[in-house]
Amino acid sequence: MTTENNITKAFEITKERYAAVGVDVNAALENMKKISLSMHCWQADDVSGFENQGGDLTGGIQVTGNYPGRARTIDELRADVKKAASLIAGNHRLNLHEIYGDFQGKKVDRDEVEPVHFQSWMEWAKENGMKLDFNSTSFSHPKSGDLTLSNPDNSIRNFWIEHTKRCRAISEEMGKFQNDPCIMNLWIHDGSKEVPANRLKYRATLEKSLDEIFATEYKNMKDCIEAKLFGIGLESYTVGSYDFYLGYGAKKNKIVTLDTGHFHLTESVADKVSSLLLFTPEIMLHVSRPVRWDSDHVVILNDDVTDLAREIIRCNALDRVHIGLDYFDATINRIGAYVIGCRATQKAFLMAMLEPSSKLQEYEANGQYFERLALQEELKSLPWSAVWDMYCLQNDVPVGEAYIKDIEQYEKDVTSKRG
């Protein structure tokens, strides 16, 4: 196991190495304090929620695996989130879907949900030093079908309009309670297995629904709208496509959510950041890892994530970008999945902060493209991991692989109770 003394020695050597290329390592560590991830509650229980226990997951999304130890109650889910957070450096947020309300065993339909159903969440989050974000939930409901806010049937459409309005009101109360804006994400699965006879019809209906939903202005919450490429069973047409929400967001001054799993695999999400920053107020990220489709694999430190983080830092946009995670893997220990994904995302941002941006921009401005590319390549082999180890040490979380045994012990403790 790496000792504190060895970590410090390696860090001091690394600090000098980075200083040689114009990077202040201590400044990078200070900037990491600005990174507050929004941890997604649905990783702990496979997107089950507490509304209809045992119901099927619908809406074109899918969880694979049946690893033992899934959280079955609010208390179990909260315990898992606390455990994961204790192994992740920094202070983070918790992102809730509406179906995770504290319904006290009562049947509360989605057009009846109120802030009181999330009061215990607000209090729990405050006690544990976390802030809350929120999501409306259009899937896994008798009225979900293939179309919700874009449904030509007004009775169904109005049901989902009312649901989403109530979710915004809940988000407003969360923001007031925590004295920090609650980010409310709107994602719907609406689409078609085959190409519809009139694409415009459903998108016009969705626009009308959104206008009605956003008619009430709030001060303590922020709206964001999330696109999708396709869903299982809804492959040929997605009403809320990226083009649709990009246009709506730019026109209506709304935050556009970039889910890294909601684009073609060869499409660069990082490349979208600079354009969105010019035309929309802020950006919400849902960091995920697609494998051939939007399969929501656990985030790892791959090129897609490092490119995304690097672009945000190069744009000096940390104050305009909210970083959430969105994946659900039930094939491995779920707390382990949380920790791997969160730490990988943090590593990507730390690496981005260790880039000598001013030197690279100087080379570029002078037309020194060989020098620019050469320095970018040499950066890849600089000992950034020594800075990461120090970051973990300073935040009193396990360094390196030490968290593995911690999670294994936690798993032994809970699986005997949960099965």
MARRO-849349 format. One line per 8 residues: number of its first residue (from 1); for each residue y, z, x of N, C-alpha, C. Coordinates in steps of 0.02 Angstrom, whole numbers, plus 50000, padded with zeros to 5 digits. Layout:
N
NUM = Y Z X Y Z X Y Z X; ...
! end
This chain:
419
1 = 49940 50000 50042 50000 50000 50000 50062 50000 50044; 50112 49961 50025 50174 49957 50063 50212 50022 50059; 50230 50050 50116 50267 50113 50117 50341 50100 50109; 50377 50151 50089 50450 50145 50081 50483 50127 50147; 50457 50155 50201 50485 50141 50267 50477 50067 50286; 50418 50040 50271 50406 49969 50286 50449 49923 50243; 50458 49943 50180 50500 49904 50135 50572 49902 50162; 50595 49959 50184 50664 49964 50210 50672 49923 50274
9 = 50623 49927 50318 50626 49888 50381 50628 49813 50366; 50583 49791 50322 50581 49720 50305 50646 49698 50273; 50674 49741 50231 50737 49724 50197 50794 49716 50247; 50799 49761 50295 50853 49757 50344 50849 49693 50385; 50789 49673 50404 50780 49610 50441 50799 49551 50396; 50776 49554 50334 50790 49500 50287 50865 49494 50273; 50899 49550 50269 50971 49550 50256 51008 49510 50311; 50986 49520 50373 51017 49483 50428 51000 49408 50424
17 = 50939 49394 50404 50918 49324 50399 50960 49287 50347; 50971 49319 50290 51011 49287 50237 51085 49284 50256; 51109 49335 50291 51179 49335 50312 51193 49274 50356; 51143 49252 50394 51151 49194 50439 51166 49131 50400; 51146 49128 50336 51161 49068 50295 51215 49084 50244; 51249 49140 50253 51307 49156 50211 51292 49191 50146; 51235 49226 50142 51216 49261 50080 51220 49336 50091; 51255 49370 50045 51259 49443 50045 51203 49470 50001
25 = 51151 49495 50032 51093 49519 49995 51110 49577 49949; 51152 49623 49973 51171 49680 49931 51210 49658 49869; 51250 49606 49876 51286 49580 49818 51237 49551 49767; 51184 49519 49792 51133 49492 49747 51099 49548 49709; 51082 49603 49743 51051 49660 49710 51098 49690 49658; 51161 49692 49673 51210 49718 49625 51214 49672 49563; 51212 49607 49575 51215 49560 49519 51153 49562 49475; 51097 49584 49503 51036 49590 49463 51044 49641 49407
33 = 51092 49686 49414 51104 49735 49361 51130 49702 49298; 51155 49641 49305 51180 49604 49246 51123 49573 49206; 51063 49572 49234 51006 49541 49200 50974 49591 49153; 50980 49579 49089 50949 49622 49039 50905 49578 48995; 50841 49581 49006 50794 49539 48968 50786 49565 48897; 50778 49519 48851 50761 49538 48782 50685 49530 48774; 50650 49587 48779 50577 49586 48775 50555 49573 48703; 50507 49530 48694 50485 49509 48627 50430 49555 48602
41 = 50441 49586 48546 50394 49636 48520 50327 49605 48502; 50325 49541 48487 50264 49510 48461 50209 49499 48513; 50224 49509 48577 50171 49505 48627 50122 49563 48619; 50145 49620 48593 50103 49680 48591 50051 49678 48535; 50061 49636 48485 50014 49638 48428 49995 49569 48402; 50005 49518 48442 49984 49449 48424 50021 49423 48363; 50084 49440 48356 50127 49416 48301 50100 49436 48232; 50072 49495 48228 50045 49519 48164 50099 49551 48121
49 = 50139 49595 48151 50190 49630 48113 50160 49684 48069; 50202 49714 48028 50181 49770 47986 50194 49758 47912; 50200 49695 47895 50215 49677 47826 50150 49663 47787; 50108 49618 47814 50045 49600 47782 49989 49607 47834; 49966 49666 47845 49915 49677 47896 49853 49635 47881; 49830 49600 47932 49769 49560 47924 49781 49491 47897; 49844 49473 47882 49859 49406 47857 49853 49354 47912; 49844 49291 47892 49838 49237 47940 49907 49217 47966
57 = 49908 49197 48030 49969 49172 48061 49976 49098 48042; 50033 49080 48015 50045 49010 47994 50111 48986 48025; 50129 48925 48005 50192 48897 48029 50186 48857 48092; 50125 48833 48107 50116 48790 48165 50113 48826 48231; 50108 48893 48229 50100 48931 48291 50031 48962 48293; 50009 48981 48353 49940 49002 48360 49933 49051 48418; 49896 49105 48407 49880 49152 48460 49807 49145 48478; 49793 49137 48542 49723 49132 48563 49701 49196 48598
65 = 49638 49212 48589 49610 49271 48621 49604 49330 48574; 49562 49378 48594 49551 49438 48554 49538 49497 48601; 49581 49504 48650 49572 49557 48700 49579 49625 48665; 49538 49674 48683 49541 49739 48650 49607 49776 48663; 49626 49819 48617 49684 49862 48627 49747 49839 48594; 49743 49791 48547 49804 49767 48513 49838 49825 48476; 49904 49827 48480 49942 49876 48442 49933 49863 48367; 49917 49916 48330 49903 49908 48258 49956 49942 48214
73 = 49995 49985 48244 50046 50022 48206 50112 50020 48244; 50165 50040 48210 50230 50043 48243 50228 50090 48303; 50196 50147 48294 50193 50195 48350 50156 50166 48410; 50101 50131 48398 50064 50100 48453 50105 50045 48486; 50139 50005 48447 50180 49952 48475 50237 49981 48517; 50269 50032 48491 50323 50063 48529 50298 50093 48594; 50240 50123 48593 50211 50152 48654 50198 50097 48705; 50173 50040 48683 50159 49985 48728 50223 49956 48758
81 = 50275 49950 48718 50339 49924 48742 50368 49972 48794; 50364 50037 48780 50390 50087 48828 50351 50083 48893; 50285 50075 48888 50245 50072 48949 50264 50010 48990; 50270 49953 48957 50288 49892 48993 50357 49899 49025; 50405 49926 48987 50473 49933 49013 50476 49979 49074; 50431 50028 49076 50430 50075 49133 50408 50042 49198; 50379 49982 49194 50355 49947 49252 50399 49887 49270; 50455 49880 49235 50500 49824 49245 50568 49852 49265
89 = 50594 49830 49321 50658 49856 49346 50715 49838 49299; 50764 49883 49292 50823 49870 49252 50818 49898 49182; 50872 49887 49145 50876 49909 49075 50872 49847 49030; 50828 49850 48981 50815 49790 48942 50820 49802 48867; 50817 49748 48831 50824 49748 48758 50756 49737 48726; 50753 49746 48661 50692 49731 48623 50709 49684 48567; 50671 49630 48563 50682 49578 48513 50631 49586 48457; 50656 49598 48396 50612 49610 48338 50613 49551 48290
97 = 50555 49535 48263 50550 49490 48205 50555 49533 48142; 50577 49502 48088 50586 49539 48025 50521 49572 48002; 50464 49542 48015 50401 49569 47990 50380 49634 48026; 50421 49656 48074 50406 49719 48109 50445 49778 48081; 50470 49771 48020 50507 49826 47989 50463 49887 47976; 50497 49943 47970 50463 50007 47955 50461 50013 47879; 50411 49982 47849 50407 49977 47776 50373 50036 47743; 50349 50083 47783 50319 50145 47757 50263 50132 47707
105 = 50226 50079 47718 50169 50063 47675 50188 50031 47609; 50252 50020 47596 50274 49990 47533 50278 49914 47540; 50267 49880 47485 50274 49807 47485 50347 49789 47476; 50375 49759 47526 50444 49736 47525 50444 49662 47540; 50461 49622 47491 50460 49550 47503 50519 49531 47548; 50517 49473 47575 50566 49455 47626 50636 49442 47599; 50642 49431 47535 50708 49425 47506 50734 49493 47481; 50698 49546 47499 50718 49614 47479 50731 49660 47539
113 = 50719 49635 47599 50724 49676 47658 50796 49699 47669; 50803 49761 47693 50869 49792 47702 50873 49828 47769; 50934 49846 47790 50942 49882 47853 50902 49946 47856; 50891 49979 47800 50854 50043 47801 50784 50034 47829; 50756 49974 47821 50688 49962 47846 50686 49957 47923; 50745 49957 47954 50748 49954 48027 50787 50012 48057; 50802 50062 48014 50839 50119 48038 50800 50157 48092; 50735 50165 48081 50695 50202 48131 50691 50164 48197
121 = 50694 50097 48193 50695 50057 48254 50760 50068 48292; 50815 50070 48255 50880 50081 48287 50881 50148 48323; 50856 50199 48289 50856 50266 48318 50809 50270 48378; 50750 50238 48372 50702 50238 48427 50732 50202 48488; 50764 50146 48476 50794 50108 48531 50848 50148 48566; 50889 50183 48528 50941 50224 48558 50912 50279 48600; 50860 50312 48574 50827 50366 48611 50797 50342 48677; 50777 50278 48679 50744 50251 48738 50789 50205 48779
129 = 50853 50208 48766 50901 50170 48807 50895 50095 48801; 50875 50070 48742 50869 49999 48732 50916 49975 48678; 50932 49911 48680 50970 49879 48627 50923 49831 48591; 50939 49815 48529 50896 49773 48487 50925 49704 48475; 50881 49654 48474 50896 49587 48448 50850 49574 48389; 50861 49520 48353 50826 49512 48289 50811 49439 48275; 50761 49428 48231 50741 49361 48210 50722 49362 48136; 50743 49311 48100 50715 49300 48033 50644 49274 48042
137 = 50603 49282 47989 50532 49263 47994 50513 49217 47936; 50503 49153 47951 50488 49105 47897 50414 49090 47890; 50373 49111 47939 50302 49093 47938 50260 49149 47907; 50197 49134 47896 50148 49184 47871 50171 49218 47807; 50186 49179 47757 50207 49204 47692 50184 49154 47639; 50168 49178 47579 50145 49133 47526 50194 49076 47511; 50258 49087 47524 50308 49036 47510 50328 48996 47573; 50291 49005 47627 50308 48969 47689 50293 48894 47681
145 = 50230 48877 47668 50211 48807 47663 50232 48769 47725; 50250 48705 47716 50274 48664 47771 50350 48664 47775; 50384 48685 47721 50456 48681 47718 50485 48746 47690; 50538 48771 47722 50571 48832 47698 50644 48817 47682; 50688 48822 47731 50759 48810 47720 50775 48736 47707; 50727 48693 47720 50738 48622 47706 50698 48599 47645; 50673 48646 47607 50630 48630 47550 50672 48602 47492; 50653 48545 47463 50689 48518 47406 50681 48561 47343
153 = 50631 48604 47342 50622 48650 47285 50672 48707 47294; 50722 48710 47251 50775 48759 47259 50751 48831 47253; 50700 48843 47214 50676 48912 47208 50648 48937 47274; 50612 48894 47309 50586 48914 47375 50641 48916 47426; 50683 48865 47426 50738 48862 47474 50784 48923 47467; 50800 48941 47405 50845 48998 47394 50813 49064 47415; 50747 49068 47408 50711 49128 47432 50723 49137 47507; 50717 49082 47545 50725 49087 47617 50798 49094 47638
161 = 50843 49066 47598 50914 49077 47611 50931 49151 47604; 50906 49181 47551 50918 49253 47539 50887 49295 47595; 50827 49277 47615 50794 49313 47670 50837 49310 47733; 50862 49251 47750 50899 49243 47812 50967 49277 47808; 50998 49276 47750 51060 49312 47741 51050 49387 47753; 50995 49412 47727 50981 49484 47735 50966 49500 47808; 50934 49454 47844 50921 49466 47915 50986 49468 47954; 51034 49427 47936 51099 49430 47969 51134 49497 47955
169 = 51128 49521 47893 51158 49586 47875 51125 49643 47914; 51059 49639 47923 51023 49689 47963 51047 49686 48035; 51055 49626 48062 51078 49618 48131 51148 49648 48139; 51190 49639 48090 51257 49668 48092 51254 49744 48097; 51210 49774 48058 51203 49847 48060 51174 49871 48126; 51128 49832 48154 51101 49849 48220 51156 49847 48272; 51198 49794 48269 51252 49788 48317 51301 49846 48311; 51317 49866 48250 51362 49923 48240 51331 49986 48270
177 = 51268 49997 48255 51234 50059 48276 51232 50065 48352; 51218 50010 48385 51210 50013 48458 51274 49996 48496; 51327 49982 48458 51392 49967 48488 51386 49909 48538; 51347 49860 48519 51336 49801 48561 51308 49747 48515; 51334 49686 48519 51312 49634 48472 51237 49623 48472; 51208 49619 48414 51137 49602 48405 51133 49526 48400; 51089 49497 48440 51080 49424 48438 51028 49408 48385; 51047 49370 48334 51002 49353 48279 50980 49280 48285
185 = 50916 49271 48299 50890 49203 48309 50861 49176 48244; 50878 49114 48229 50852 49081 48170 50807 49023 48193; 50743 49031 48180 50695 48977 48193 50652 48968 48132; 50644 48906 48111 50599 48890 48056 50549 48838 48080; 50491 48838 48049 50437 48794 48071 50438 48727 48034; 50484 48716 47989 50484 48660 47943 50468 48593 47976; 50420 48557 47946 50401 48492 47974 50348 48458 47933; 50320 48405 47961 50271 48365 47925 50218 48338 47973
193 = 50156 48337 47950 50101 48310 47990 50110 48235 48002; 50135 48201 47952 50149 48129 47958 50224 48118 47954; 50247 48059 47973 50318 48043 47970 50340 48038 47897; 50391 48076 47877 50413 48073 47807 50447 48007 47790; 50450 47992 47727 50483 47930 47705 50558 47932 47715; 50586 47994 47721 50659 48000 47729 50673 48062 47772; 50682 48051 47836 50697 48107 47881 50763 48141 47864; 50812 48101 47846 50880 48126 47834 50882 48176 47777
201 = 50841 48164 47726 50842 48207 47667 50832 48281 47684; 50782 48295 47725 50766 48364 47740 50816 48396 47788; 50842 48355 47833 50893 48382 47879 50959 48395 47844; 50975 48354 47796 51036 48366 47756 51028 48430 47716; 50968 48441 47690 50954 48503 47652 50959 48564 47698; 50932 48558 47759 50936 48613 47806 51008 48628 47825; 51047 48576 47835 51118 48587 47850 51153 48625 47794; 51138 48606 47733 51168 48640 47676 51148 48714 47673
209 = 51084 48727 47687 51060 48796 47687 51095 48837 47741; 51101 48808 47801 51133 48844 47856 51206 48859 47840; 51240 48812 47811 51310 48823 47793 51317 48882 47745; 51271 48887 47698 51272 48943 47651 51256 49009 47685; 51207 49007 47729 51186 49068 47765 51242 49094 47810; 51277 49049 47844 51328 49069 47892 51397 49078 47860; 51402 49073 47795 51467 49079 47761 51499 49147 47773; 51459 49199 47777 51484 49267 47789 51491 49277 47864
217 = 51550 49297 47886 51562 49309 47957 51553 49383 47973; 51522 49396 48030 51510 49464 48052 51540 49473 48122; 51554 49536 48139 51584 49551 48203 51536 49583 48253; 51479 49608 48229 51434 49646 48271 51367 49612 48283; 51363 49549 48265 51303 49510 48279 51323 49439 48299; 51277 49405 48333 51289 49336 48353 51231 49294 48328; 51247 49237 48300 51196 49191 48274 51174 49142 48328; 51109 49130 48331 51085 49075 48373 51031 49037 48334
225 = 51027 48973 48349 50983 48928 48312 50935 48895 48361; 50871 48895 48343 50818 48875 48389 50781 48813 48365; 50776 48765 48409 50741 48703 48393 50667 48709 48410; 50629 48660 48388 50557 48657 48401 50538 48583 48410; 50490 48571 48454 50466 48502 48463 50417 48483 48408; 50367 48526 48397 50319 48515 48343 50278 48579 48334; 50242 48581 48280 50195 48636 48268 50127 48609 48252; 50075 48650 48262 50007 48629 48245 50004 48615 48170
233 = 49981 48555 48152 49980 48534 48082 50045 48504 48059; 50096 48506 48103 50162 48479 48086 50186 48436 48145; 50143 48392 48168 50155 48359 48232 50205 48302 48230; 50213 48267 48175 50251 48205 48176 50326 48213 48164; 50345 48268 48133 50416 48275 48115 50435 48349 48112; 50487 48367 48148 50515 48434 48145 50586 48429 48118; 50599 48462 48063 50666 48457 48033 50718 48485 48081; 50707 48545 48106 50753 48577 48153 50740 48557 48224
241 = 50751 48495 48239 50740 48468 48307 50797 48490 48353; 50789 48477 48417 50841 48494 48465 50905 48455 48451; 50898 48392 48435 50958 48352 48420 50995 48380 48359; 50957 48402 48309 50989 48430 48249 51028 48492 48267; 50997 48539 48301 51030 48603 48315 51085 48596 48368; 51077 48550 48414 51130 48538 48463 51193 48514 48426; 51184 48466 48381 51240 48442 48342 51271 48496 48299; 51228 48534 48265 51253 48587 48221 51289 48641 48262
249 = 51258 48660 48318 51288 48713 48359 51356 48693 48387; 51361 48631 48411 51425 48608 48438 51478 48602 48384; 51458 48580 48325 51504 48571 48270 51527 48637 48241; 51480 48685 48235 51494 48748 48202 51505 48806 48250; 51506 48792 48315 51517 48844 48365 51465 48899 48362; 51401 48879 48360 51346 48926 48359 51308 48923 48426; 51275 48978 48442 51234 48981 48502 51170 48942 48490; 51153 48899 48537 51091 48860 48532 51039 48894 48576
257 = 50980 48905 48549 50925 48936 48586 50884 48882 48621; 50873 48892 48685 50829 48848 48723 50764 48884 48735; 50712 48866 48699 50645 48892 48711 50611 48844 48758; 50591 48868 48817 50564 48823 48868 50497 48792 48848; 50467 48816 48793 50405 48786 48769 50416 48735 48714; 50478 48723 48696 50492 48681 48638 50519 48611 48656; 50497 48587 48714 50518 48521 48735 50458 48483 48765; 50467 48419 48775 50414 48381 48809 50404 48411 48879
265 = 50342 48410 48902 50325 48444 48965 50362 48415 49025; 50382 48352 49022 50419 48322 49078 50494 48329 49070; 50516 48361 49017 50587 48369 49003 50614 48430 49040; 50671 48424 49072 50701 48479 49109 50747 48520 49064; 50726 48582 49049 50769 48626 49010 50829 48648 49052; 50819 48655 49118 50874 48674 49162 50931 48625 49158; 50915 48562 49150 50966 48510 49149 51010 48515 49087; 50986 48549 49035 51024 48555 48973 51078 48609 48976
273 = 51071 48655 49023 51115 48713 49025 51188 48694 49033; 51204 48652 49082 51274 48635 49096 51306 48600 49036; 51268 48558 49002 51297 48523 48944 51311 48571 48887; 51264 48616 48874 51274 48664 48821 51333 48710 48835; 51342 48729 48898 51397 48773 48915 51465 48741 48902; 51467 48675 48902 51530 48639 48889 51547 48637 48814; 51495 48637 48772 51508 48622 48701 51487 48677 48653; 51452 48728 48676 51433 48784 48633 51456 48849 48665
281 = 51466 48902 48626 51496 48963 48654 51452 48999 48704; 51388 49003 48690 51341 49039 48733 51272 49006 48727; 51225 49030 48766 51156 49005 48762 51108 49063 48755; 51058 49055 48713 51003 49102 48709 50942 49069 48739; 50908 49104 48784 50846 49078 48813 50786 49113 48782; 50734 49075 48768 50668 49102 48756 50624 49074 48812; 50610 49116 48861 50572 49093 48919 50498 49098 48903; 50465 49041 48908 50394 49036 48893 50362 48988 48943
289 = 50297 48977 48936 50263 48928 48980 50216 48885 48939; 50235 48824 48927 50191 48779 48890 50139 48748 48937; 50079 48741 48912 50026 48706 48949 50000 48652 48902; 50024 48592 48912 50008 48533 48871 50041 48533 48802; 50055 48592 48775 50094 48597 48713 50127 48665 48713; 50162 48682 48659 50196 48746 48654 50145 48802 48645; 50108 48815 48698 50052 48861 48694 50070 48933 48712; 50134 48944 48730 50159 49012 48742 50117 49051 48791
297 = 50102 49021 48848 50068 49057 48901 50116 49107 48934; 50088 49156 48968 50128 49206 49003 50171 49172 49056; 50234 49190 49058 50280 49162 49107 50257 49181 49178; 50258 49132 49222 50244 49143 49293 50301 49113 49333; 50303 49129 49397 50356 49104 49440 50341 49032 49460; 50355 48986 49416 50343 48915 49431 50409 48878 49437; 50406 48814 49450 50466 48774 49462 50512 48774 49401; 50483 48771 49341 50524 48768 49281 50569 48830 49274
305 = 50541 48888 49287 50579 48950 49280 50630 48957 49336; 50610 48941 49397 50657 48947 49453 50714 48897 49446; 50700 48837 49422 50753 48787 49412 50802 48811 49358; 50775 48841 49304 50817 48865 49250 50863 48920 49274; 50836 48969 49310 50876 49024 49335 50929 48999 49385; 50909 48954 49428 50955 48928 49478 51014 48892 49445; 51000 48855 49392 51053 48819 49358 51104 48867 49327; 51079 48920 49297 51123 48969 49265 51168 49003 49317
313 = 51138 49021 49374 51177 49053 49427 51227 49004 49457; 51206 48942 49468 51252 48893 49495 51312 48880 49449; 51300 48886 49384 51354 48877 49335 51395 48941 49326; 51376 48994 49362 51411 49059 49356 51414 49080 49282; 51357 49075 49248 51356 49082 49176 51316 49142 49150; 51304 49191 49193 51265 49249 49169 51297 49284 49110; 51363 49283 49106 51397 49316 49051 51395 49276 48986; 51368 49215 48990 51364 49172 48930 51292 49154 48912
321 = 51245 49181 48949 51174 49165 48937 51135 49229 48923; 51101 49230 48867 51058 49287 48848 50986 49268 48863; 50950 49312 48896 50883 49295 48921 50830 49333 48882; 50795 49298 48839 50740 49327 48802 50674 49295 48824; 50619 49328 48809 50553 49300 48824 50517 49286 48758; 50472 49238 48760 50436 49219 48699 50369 49189 48717; 50319 49232 48718 50250 49208 48727 50204 49261 48697; 50143 49241 48682 50095 49289 48653 50025 49269 48676
329 = 50002 49308 48724 49936 49296 48754 49890 49354 48735; 49837 49338 48699 49789 49389 48679 49724 49382 48718; 49725 49344 48772 49664 49336 48812 49662 49386 48870; 49718 49419 48883 49721 49469 48937 49755 49532 48911; 49755 49583 48952 49790 49645 48934 49862 49629 48914; 49882 49651 48855 49946 49630 48828 50006 49662 48865; 49998 49724 48887 50051 49756 48926 50058 49720 48993; 50000 49702 49022 50001 49664 49084 50038 49598 49075
337 = 50027 49566 49018 50061 49503 49004 50137 49513 49002; 50158 49566 48969 50229 49583 48968 50257 49587 49039; 50224 49627 49080 50250 49644 49146 50251 49582 49191; 50197 49543 49190 50195 49483 49231 50253 49436 49213; 50262 49424 49149 50314 49377 49127 50384 49400 49141; 50397 49465 49129 50464 49491 49141 50481 49492 49215; 50433 49514 49256 50446 49517 49327 50453 49447 49357; 50415 49399 49332 50422 49330 49356 50491 49303 49340
345 = 50516 49317 49281 50583 49294 49261 50635 49326 49306; 50628 49391 49319 50676 49425 49363 50674 49397 49434; 50614 49383 49458 50608 49354 49525 50646 49287 49529; 50640 49247 49478 50674 49182 49477 50749 49191 49483; 50776 49239 49446 50849 49250 49449 50870 49280 49516; 50830 49324 49545 50846 49350 49610 50847 49294 49663; 50797 49251 49661 50795 49195 49708 50858 49152 49700; 50879 49142 49638 50939 49101 49625 51001 49135 49654
353 = 51003 49201 49649 51062 49237 49675 51063 49239 49751; 51007 49224 49782 51003 49223 49855 51017 49153 49884; 51040 49109 49842 51057 49042 49865 51129 49040 49891; 51141 49010 49949 51210 49004 49975 51249 48949 49940; 51269 48962 49879 51299 48910 49837 51361 48879 49869; 51404 48921 49898 51466 48894 49926 51453 48845 49983; 51404 48861 50025 51387 48817 50080 51358 48751 50054; 51314 48755 50004 51284 48695 49976 51337 48651 49943
361 = 51384 48682 49909 51438 48644 49877 51485 48613 49928; 51494 48649 49984 51536 48622 50038 51504 48560 50067; 51438 48564 50080 51403 48505 50105 51410 48447 50056; 51402 48462 49993 51405 48409 49942 51474 48377 49940; 51526 48419 49942 51595 48393 49939 51611 48349 49999; 51580 48364 50055 51592 48326 50117 51546 48266 50125; 51503 48256 50075 51456 48200 50080 51401 48213 50130; 51389 48275 50147 51337 48293 50195 51271 48305 50158
369 = 51242 48252 50134 51183 48259 50090 51120 48278 50129; 51116 48255 50192 51059 48277 50233 51061 48353 50241; 51120 48379 50258 51127 48451 50269 51112 48490 50205; 51135 48464 50149 51123 48497 50085 51048 48502 50070; 51013 48446 50078 50941 48446 50063 50903 48489 50113; 50923 48485 50177 50888 48524 50228 50894 48599 50215; 50954 48622 50197 50964 48693 50184 50925 48714 50121; 50925 48671 50070 50886 48687 50010 50812 48696 50026
377 = 50787 48655 50070 50716 48659 50089 50703 48722 50130; 50747 48738 50176 50737 48797 50218 50741 48862 50177; 50780 48861 50124 50786 48920 50081 50719 48939 50050; 50676 48890 50040 50612 48903 50007 50567 48949 50048; 50578 48950 50114 50535 48991 50157 50569 49054 50182; 50630 49067 50158 50663 49130 50177 50628 49188 50141; 50628 49248 50171 50588 49305 50146 50620 49340 50086; 50628 49304 50031 50659 49333 49972 50618 49391 49943
385 = 50552 49390 49956 50509 49442 49927 50526 49510 49954; 50554 49514 50015 50574 49579 50042 50633 49607 50002; 50676 49563 49977 50731 49585 49934 50704 49608 49867; 50655 49572 49842 50623 49591 49779 50591 49660 49784; 50557 49673 49839 50526 49739 49849 50578 49794 49848; 50635 49781 49881 50688 49831 49881 50717 49841 49811; 50723 49787 49774 50748 49791 49705 50702 49837 49663; 50637 49828 49670 50590 49870 49634 50595 49943 49658
393 = 50599 49952 49723 50604 50019 49751 50667 50055 49726; 50723 50020 49726 50786 50050 49703 50783 50068 49629; 50742 50033 49591 50738 50046 49518 50678 50089 49500; 50644 50115 49550 50589 50162 49540 50533 50133 49496; 50516 50070 49510 50458 50039 49477 50410 50018 49532; 50346 50007 49516 50297 49991 49568 50316 49929 49608; 50303 49933 49672 50316 49876 49717 50252 49835 49724; 50260 49770 49725 50202 49726 49735 50151 49734 49679
401 = 50087 49735 49698 50033 49737 49649 50017 49807 49624; 50057 49856 49644 50042 49926 49627 50039 49938 49551; 50075 49896 49513 50075 49907 49441 50008 49891 49408; 49965 49855 49442 49901 49835 49413 49859 49896 49395; 49852 49942 49442 49812 50002 49429 49843 50045 49375; 49909 50046 49372 49944 50085 49321 49926 50058 49252; 49926 49992 49244 49909 49962 49180 49835 49971 49164; 49793 49966 49215 49721 49976 49203 49707 50046 49176
409 = 49742 50096 49203 49732 50164 49178 49757 50171 49107; 49814 50140 49093 49842 50143 49025 49794 50109 48976; 49764 50054 48998 49716 50019 48956 49656 50063 48939; 49631 50099 48988 49574 50144 48976 49593 50198 48926; 49654 50221 48930 49676 50275 48886 49682 50253 48813; 49705 50191 48803 49719 50169 48735 49661 50132 48701; 49621 50096 48740 49568 50056 48708 49515 50100 48677; 49504 50159 48705 49455 50204 48675 49476 50226 48606
417 = 49542 50226 48594 49568 50246 48529 49575 50187 48481; 49595 50129 48510 49608 50071 48467 49549 50025 48458; 49503 50025 48508 49446 49980 48504 49463 49910 48528
! end
